[in-house]
Amino acid sequence: MIINILAGGPEELLPNLTEYIEEKTIWVGVDRGVLYLLKRNIKPVTAFGDFDSVSPEELRFINKNVAEINRFQPEKNETDMELALNWALEQNPEKIIIFGATGGRLDHLLANLQLLLLSLRAERSSDIVLIDRNNQVFLRGPGTYTIKKDTEQKYISFVPLTLEVINLTLEGFKYPLKNHHISLGSTLCISNELINDYGTFSFSEGILIVIRSHDE
């Protein structure tokens, strides 16, 4: 099962959501993201939010068209996205894709990037990917990974999330590395590209943000 979560970030940054509709996919709306789904005739199985970003008329429309709504007060300890993501993880899906979580407010963007850390907890088995019109973002812990060439998103960047990433090795890339240490704040691994159909990256310590992207 795949769970797609749509938040209320700028609508113009959303990819074509119909490309992510599959038989084993369920949708979850977060705050204004519920409206984005309903506009596209995608009915979420559940919705989360304080709904402070919608008008009373829009909220009535949501209440009429969504069977299960988890509504919270604006004054709470978790963001609407964190509440939705925790619910999704409890369903133990194979993958969680988050849309509408970039652009707009920088504090929301940084919070959503850090929520990707939930995919690395030992008790979790779900991969979490953040996607917008130009980017795919996910995290990886120590290990060896294969990555496939994608002509639509040819740029691949590796950004440390921890103070250091140790023994980073990149093979099959335009700019290879061998057992290199990169520190938080380094731009060494920005805008790399695959030269083969597949490449590999590996490291022994730390956490990497992996970003696949393309220009407009």
C-alpha positions as a Python dict, from the first residue, in 0.01 Angstrom:
ca = {
    (1, 'M'): (0, 0, 0),
    (2, 'I'): (109, 355, -79),
    (3, 'I'): (-27, 651, 116),
    (4, 'N'): (-22, 989, -59),
    (5, 'I'): (-50, 1292, 169),
    (6, 'L'): (-138, 1629, 20),
    (7, 'A'): (-68, 1938, 229),
    (8, 'G'): (-171, 2296, 163),
    (9, 'G'): (147, 2440, 13),
    (10, 'P'): (133, 2654, -302),
    (11, 'E'): (-85, 2478, -555),
    (12, 'E'): (131, 2584, -848),
    (13, 'L'): (416, 2368, -715),
    (14, 'L'): (215, 2046, -728),
    (15, 'P'): (301, 1782, -988),
    (16, 'N'): (29, 1613, -1191),
    (17, 'L'): (-135, 1412, -914),
    (18, 'T'): (-316, 1179, -1152),
    (19, 'E'): (21, 1020, -1226),
    (20, 'Y'): (27, 897, -865),
    (21, 'I'): (-315, 730, -862),
    (22, 'E'): (-270, 355, -838),
    (23, 'E'): (-486, 63, -731),
    (24, 'K'): (-315, 25, -393),
    (25, 'T'): (-295, 398, -321),
    (26, 'I'): (-496, 588, -63),
    (27, 'W'): (-505, 965, -22),
    (28, 'V'): (-493, 1183, 287),
    (29, 'G'): (-563, 1556, 290),
    (30, 'V'): (-399, 1804, 524),
    (31, 'D'): (-573, 2137, 583),
    (32, 'R'): (-608, 2322, 250),
    (33, 'G'): (-468, 2019, 73),
    (34, 'V'): (-810, 1858, 117),
    (35, 'L'): (-954, 2118, -120),
    (36, 'Y'): (-676, 2053, -371),
    (37, 'L'): (-772, 1685, -376),
    (38, 'L'): (-1145, 1745, -408),
    (39, 'K'): (-1087, 1989, -695),
    (40, 'R'): (-915, 1702, -878),
    (41, 'N'): (-1196, 1456, -799),
    (42, 'I'): (-970, 1264, -562),
    (43, 'K'): (-1152, 1175, -243),
    (44, 'P'): (-928, 1140, 64),
    (45, 'V'): (-1000, 857, 306),
    (46, 'T'): (-928, 1093, 594),
    (47, 'A'): (-831, 1455, 654),
    (48, 'F'): (-624, 1631, 920),
    (49, 'G'): (-596, 1992, 1018),
    (50, 'D'): (-707, 2294, 1214),
    (51, 'F'): (-842, 2427, 881),
    (52, 'D'): (-744, 2783, 961),
    (53, 'S'): (-640, 2828, 597),
    (54, 'V'): (-988, 2767, 452),
    (55, 'S'): (-1297, 2984, 452),
    (56, 'P'): (-1619, 2880, 633),
    (57, 'E'): (-1773, 2799, 295),
    (58, 'E'): (-1477, 2583, 196),
    (59, 'L'): (-1490, 2404, 531),
    (60, 'R'): (-1856, 2322, 474),
    (61, 'F'): (-1761, 2180, 136),
    (62, 'I'): (-1493, 1965, 300),
    (63, 'N'): (-1733, 1841, 569),
    (64, 'K'): (-1983, 1745, 301),
    (65, 'N'): (-1739, 1548, 88),
    (66, 'V'): (-1496, 1382, 331),
    (67, 'A'): (-1627, 1104, 557),
    (68, 'E'): (-1352, 1117, 821),
    (69, 'I'): (-1213, 1449, 939),
    (70, 'N'): (-965, 1488, 1224),
    (71, 'R'): (-998, 1850, 1326),
    (72, 'F'): (-767, 2009, 1582),
    (73, 'Q'): (-729, 2342, 1754),
    (74, 'P'): (-463, 2571, 1605),
    (75, 'E'): (-288, 2571, 1944),
    (76, 'K'): (-126, 2226, 1954),
    (77, 'N'): (216, 2065, 1988),
    (78, 'E'): (233, 1904, 1642),
    (79, 'T'): (182, 2047, 1297),
    (80, 'D'): (-108, 1919, 1090),
    (81, 'M'): (144, 1739, 868),
    (82, 'E'): (304, 1558, 1161),
    (83, 'L'): (-37, 1438, 1281),
    (84, 'A'): (-121, 1308, 934),
    (85, 'L'): (219, 1146, 889),
    (86, 'N'): (199, 968, 1226),
    (87, 'W'): (-140, 828, 1125),
    (88, 'A'): (0, 714, 791),
    (89, 'L'): (294, 537, 955),
    (90, 'E'): (54, 351, 1185),
    (91, 'Q'): (-100, 196, 872),
    (92, 'N'): (242, 43, 793),
    (93, 'P'): (244, 127, 421),
    (94, 'E'): (524, 36, 188),
    (95, 'K'): (570, 401, 91),
    (96, 'I'): (443, 746, 187),
    (97, 'I'): (454, 1031, -64),
    (98, 'I'): (408, 1387, 60),
    (99, 'F'): (288, 1661, -176),
    (100, 'G'): (220, 2028, -112),
    (101, 'A'): (488, 2051, 156),
    (102, 'T'): (734, 2287, -18),
    (103, 'G'): (722, 2653, -111),
    (104, 'G'): (546, 2918, 91),
    (105, 'R'): (669, 2943, 450),
    (106, 'L'): (1028, 2838, 515),
    (107, 'D'): (950, 2719, 869),
    (108, 'H'): (697, 2473, 727),
    (109, 'L'): (948, 2353, 466),
    (110, 'L'): (1220, 2291, 726),
    (111, 'A'): (975, 2115, 957),
    (112, 'N'): (856, 1890, 674),
    (113, 'L'): (1213, 1802, 577),
    (114, 'Q'): (1285, 1700, 935),
    (115, 'L'): (971, 1488, 946),
    (116, 'L'): (1140, 1266, 686),
    (117, 'L'): (1356, 1143, 975),
    (118, 'L'): (1059, 931, 1082),
    (119, 'S'): (1142, 697, 794),
    (120, 'L'): (1476, 611, 960),
    (121, 'R'): (1342, 504, 1298),
    (122, 'A'): (1412, 138, 1369),
    (123, 'E'): (1045, 55, 1428),
    (124, 'R'): (938, 207, 1095),
    (125, 'S'): (952, 27, 762),
    (126, 'S'): (793, 289, 535),
    (127, 'D'): (992, 492, 287),
    (128, 'I'): (889, 861, 291),
    (129, 'V'): (938, 1082, -13),
    (130, 'L'): (860, 1453, -49),
    (131, 'I'): (765, 1550, -406),
    (132, 'D'): (684, 1877, -580),
    (133, 'R'): (684, 1983, -944),
    (134, 'N'): (1064, 2002, -968),
    (135, 'N'): (1201, 1785, -687),
    (136, 'Q'): (1197, 1453, -507),
    (137, 'V'): (1352, 1446, -159),
    (138, 'F'): (1421, 1153, 73),
    (139, 'L'): (1664, 1059, 349),
    (140, 'R'): (1906, 770, 379),
    (141, 'G'): (2106, 634, 669),
    (142, 'P'): (2436, 444, 647),
    (143, 'G'): (2446, 174, 380),
    (144, 'T'): (2484, 112, 6),
    (145, 'Y'): (2211, 222, -234),
    (146, 'T'): (2142, 190, -605),
    (147, 'I'): (1990, 487, -786),
    (148, 'K'): (1843, 482, -1138),
    (149, 'K'): (1898, 743, -1405),
    (150, 'D'): (1596, 965, -1472),
    (151, 'T'): (1620, 1198, -1771),
    (152, 'E'): (1338, 1414, -1634),
    (153, 'Q'): (1520, 1472, -1304),
    (154, 'K'): (1882, 1449, -1405),
    (155, 'Y'): (2034, 1638, -1112),
    (156, 'I'): (2109, 1446, -793),
    (157, 'S'): (2233, 1626, -484),
    (158, 'F'): (2355, 1484, -154),
    (159, 'V'): (2326, 1716, 145),
    (160, 'P'): (2441, 1622, 497),
    (161, 'L'): (2168, 1637, 760),
    (162, 'T'): (2410, 1542, 1038),
    (163, 'L'): (2731, 1721, 1136),
    (164, 'E'): (2926, 1478, 918),
    (165, 'V'): (2868, 1205, 664),
    (166, 'I'): (3158, 960, 668),
    (167, 'N'): (3310, 762, 381),
    (168, 'L'): (3073, 883, 111),
    (169, 'T'): (3139, 697, -213),
    (170, 'L'): (2966, 781, -543),
    (171, 'E'): (3002, 543, -839),
    (172, 'G'): (2853, 586, -1185),
    (173, 'F'): (2831, 964, -1137),
    (174, 'K'): (2977, 1250, -1339),
    (175, 'Y'): (3159, 1360, -1025),
    (176, 'P'): (3260, 1043, -836),
    (177, 'L'): (3384, 1024, -479),
    (178, 'K'): (3573, 762, -283),
    (179, 'N'): (3545, 738, 97),
    (180, 'H'): (3505, 1114, 132),
    (181, 'H'): (3390, 1290, 449),
    (182, 'I'): (3149, 1580, 400),
    (183, 'S'): (3042, 1817, 674),
    (184, 'L'): (2719, 2001, 741),
    (185, 'G'): (2730, 2317, 531),
    (186, 'S'): (2928, 2162, 246),
    (187, 'T'): (2807, 2217, -112),
    (188, 'L'): (3046, 1961, -260),
    (189, 'C'): (2772, 1719, -366),
    (190, 'I'): (2524, 1961, -522),
    (191, 'S'): (2402, 1903, -881),
    (192, 'N'): (2571, 1576, -963),
    (193, 'E'): (2452, 1359, -1254),
    (194, 'L'): (2452, 990, -1342),
    (195, 'I'): (2660, 889, -1644),
    (196, 'N'): (2525, 532, -1652),
    (197, 'D'): (2174, 388, -1630),
    (198, 'Y'): (2241, 315, -1264),
    (199, 'G'): (2478, 444, -1000),
    (200, 'T'): (2548, 367, -637),
    (201, 'F'): (2612, 577, -329),
    (202, 'S'): (2729, 451, 7),
    (203, 'F'): (2849, 585, 341),
    (204, 'S'): (2923, 448, 686),
    (205, 'E'): (2801, 719, 927),
    (206, 'G'): (2555, 1006, 924),
    (207, 'I'): (2231, 1091, 744),
    (208, 'L'): (2202, 1220, 388),
    (209, 'I'): (1930, 1427, 225),
    (210, 'V'): (1900, 1301, -132),
    (211, 'I'): (1742, 1543, -380),
    (212, 'R'): (1651, 1458, -739),
    (213, 'S'): (1559, 1770, -935),
    (214, 'H'): (1528, 1951, -1265),
    (215, 'D'): (1517, 2312, -1379),
    (216, 'E'): (1202, 2476, -1509),
}
